[in-house]
């Protein structure tokens, strides 16, 4: 079985296979099964046993803690993977609903192949560890937010709810401290401003949820690459 060049391009750019040689992917992934989902079809459900990691080749998956929740807690698109927590950390037990948001095609990586990939590629092992860390951070944040809500804690205005970065108000306060620290230490202080190109068009195409997920993904990438003394903030709320 031969992997199509466009599929190989997609997999090479996927977070799980980032920096992994194309020849390695071609040899190890060629015989794996694919699975198709229709919109609204459930892939995984809480309490269900799962031993596979699914890589999205086409479409989007949405994550719900409860089927009655009107909005998903996350959206995953092409190149993202799901199922890694239950496959590697939760004794095969799924903790959330994974549902097709659009027609999907998935690459199915079975449990044995997952461990074969980990053993044969340090880069895949590192990428998978980074993915698991992100998932655990998201889970921990949701648990804290749920507990704060139950205990009636007031909202922290210094933190942006959507991205977890400093809010404009929080950064205004902290930036003064950063300037003062740089002055006292006789070190330069750098301010970098980022803007997402064509974000309005992206939000028009994928909706508010898609736009919010793009902002969360960008924020997480920034947080993952920050040094201990760096700070990151969301300066304004983008309006789709």
N, C-alpha and C positions, 0 to 999 in steps of 0.2 A: 504494500500500500504506500502510495506517495502523497506527501502533504503538498497541497497546492501552494505556489509561491506567495499568493496573497494571504493565505492562512499562516504561512511561516513568518511573513512580515508582521502580521498581527501578534502572533505569539512572541516574537522577539522583542516587541515593544511592551508586552504585558508586564505588570509589576512582578509577578512570580518568576518570570524568565528573563528579567532585565540583565544584560551583559553576559548572557549564556550563549555560547557559540551556536550558530544556526545548524551546523552539522550534528551537534549533540541533540538538539531538539528534533531534527529530522529522524535520527536513529531511534530515539526513545519514545517519541509521541506518535509515530506513524500508524501503529496498530491499535491505538486507543479508540474507544467507542465515542460516538456523538449522540446527543439527545436533543430532540426538538420539543418546545413548549408552545402552547397557544396562549394568547392573552388571558390572564386570570387563572391559569393553571398553577397549582401548587407544586413546587419542587420539593421543599422540606417543611416539616411541621414540628412543633415542640413535642418532645417525647419520642419522636421517631428515631430509629437507629439509622445512622449514616456512616459510611466508611469511604466516601468519595469526595474529592475536591472537583468543583465544576468551574471551568474557565469560560467566560462568555465570549463567543465568537460573533454573535449577532444579537441585537435587541437589548432590553433592559430588564433587570430584576429589582423588585422592591421588597423591603424587609419590614415586617410588622411584628410587634410583640403580642398583639391580640388582633383577631380578625375583625373585631368591632371598632378598632381604631380607624378613624377616617383618613388619616395621613400616615404614610410609611415613615419609619425612623431613618431610613437610608435608601438610596437608589444606587444600583451598581450597573455599569455599562460595559461596553466592549473592552476586553482585556482584563477586567476585574475577575476575581474568583470568590466563590462562596463554599462553605462546607469545611473549611480548614479547622475551625474551632472544634467541631464535633469529631472530626477525623483524628485529630492529634491530642486534644486536651480534655474533652468532656466524655470520655469513655463511650463515644459513639452516639451520645444523646444530643439531639438538636434542641436549641433553646429559643428559636424564633421562627416565624413563618417566612419562607422565601417564595415569592409569587412572581410569575411572569407579568411584567408591565406592558410588554409588547411581544410579538412573535420572536422567539429566542432559539438560537442554536448554541449548544454547550458542548465543550470537550470534557469528557468524563475521565478523570484520573483516579483509578481505583487505589485502595489502600496499599497494596503491594507495590504498585508503581510509584506511589508517593515516596515510600521509603527507599526504593531503588534510586529515584532521582536525588533524594537527600544524600544518600551514601556516595553517589557518583559525581555530585557537583556541589562544591562548597558555595558557589554563587547562588544556587537554588536554595540551599539551606539558609543562607544569610537573608535572601529575599523573603523566604517564608517566615523567618523569625521576625523581620520587620513588619510583615503583614499581621502576624499574631499580636505583636506589641500594639499596633494601631487599633486592632479590634478590642483588645483588653482596655486600652485607654478610653475608647468609646463606651464600652460597657461600664467602666468605673464612673465615667462622667454622668451617664444616665442614672446609675444607682444613686449618686450624690444628689443629682437634681430631683429625683423622685423622693428621696429622704427629706431634702430641704422643703419640698412642696408639702409633704405630709406634716412636717413639724411647723409649717407656717413661717419659714424664714423669709425675710424680705429679699428682693432681687438685688444682686450685686451690680450696681450701675457701672463699675469699672471694667466689667467683662462683657464682650459682645455675645449675646445668647446663641447666635447661629454658628459662629466660627470658633469660639473659645479664645479668640485673641483679645487684647485690650480693646476697650471701646475708645472712641475719640476722647471722652472725658477722662478715662483712666490713663490714656497715653499722655494727655496734656499734663496730668499731675506727675507721671513718672518721668517724662522727658526733661522736666526741670531738674530732677535729681540726676539724670544722666549727664546733662550739661555741667552741672556742678561737680560731679565726680570726675569728668574728663578734665575740667579746669584744675581741680586740686591735684590730679595725678599727672598733669601736663601731657595728656594724651588727646588725640583728635577724636571727635565724635561725628559719626556719619549718619545722615538721614537718607534713606532710600525710599522713593515713592513708586508704587507699582499700580498699573491699571490694566484690566483685562480687555484686550482688543475684542470688539464685536460682541460684547457681552449681551447687549440688547437683542441682537439677532439670535443669539444662542438661547436666551430665555424665551423669545417668541416661538422658537421651534420646539423646545423641550419643556416649556412651562415653568411655573414658579419653583416646583420641586426640583426640576433639572438645574435651574439657575442656582438654587440654594445648595445643591449637592456640589456643583462646580466650585462655589465659594468655600465650602467645607474642605474639599479636596486640596484646593490651593493653600488654605490655611494650614492644613496638616503637613503639606510638603514644606512650608516655611518653618513650622515648629520642629520638624524632624531634622532640619539643617541649621538650626540656631546654636550659637555658642552660649555658655551659661549666662553671660552678661548681656546678651542681645535681648531686644524687646521687639515685639511685633503687634501692630494694632490695625483694626479696620476703621479707616478714617470716615467712611460714610456708608450709608445703607443704599446698596444698588437697588433700583426699582425696575423690575422687568416691564 
